[in-house]
Amino acid sequence: MLILLLTITLVGAGAFIYIWKFSGDKEKAPSIEEIVESSVDIEEITTNLATDNFIRISFKIQTDSKKAKEELEKRDFQVKNIIIQELSEKKPEDLKGKEGQAKLENNLKDKINELMQDGKVVHVYIVNSLLQ
């Protein structure tokens, strides 16, 4: 009987420690205020695509900290250059639909992160787009 009680107590204590340790505070998602504070607006860019078409597009780029935001604001000209280079290789069908836009956002995020030294880009949002 004593062994059974001791086993139940140990199992209960082990379960408590496991739950406490591994299901505690997960990294919570940032609030909208935190997202806006660490985001940079890229004004509208008009550029040619790989075909005779052109696009007008603007972005909001979310970083992981205020320090990263400050760095990204200083690198504005480099970010615009990356955007123009990426778009110059695209055809209109590459940019149509949810999948095409998500692919562009991810490509831009990866390229911009290669530049960053004081943080990283968390997400790139297309906020305005006109394809002609």
Phi, psi and omega in degrees: 000317180296320178296319179297315178296319178296319178297314179298318179296316180295318178296316179298316179295319178297318178296318179299313180296318178300311181296316181296319184283317189260346179242021179291209182294111172280163178295113184281151181291145180291150177286167180297327178296319179293323178295314181295320180297331183253020182248152180237133176270132173255115184299166185302133179243133174246125182209160178280149173266186180294338178260197178280004181275165174223166182223142169249125187211145174224157187226159165236125184248121181266128177254176182268356180197167177293326179295319177294323178298315180298318178296317181296322177297323178289330181268020183309313182295325179289322179295316178298320178299315179299316181299312181297318179296316179297315182291329182293344178262359184264150172256159181306322181292338177289337186255356182277145175082169182298317182295317180295319179292319179297322179295317178298314179303315180293320177299316180296318179302313181297315181294318180291322179298333176295332179279325191294140177240328184252039181144194180211162176276129180270318183204147173246126180249131170276120182255344178203136182208132175223114183253125178226000000 
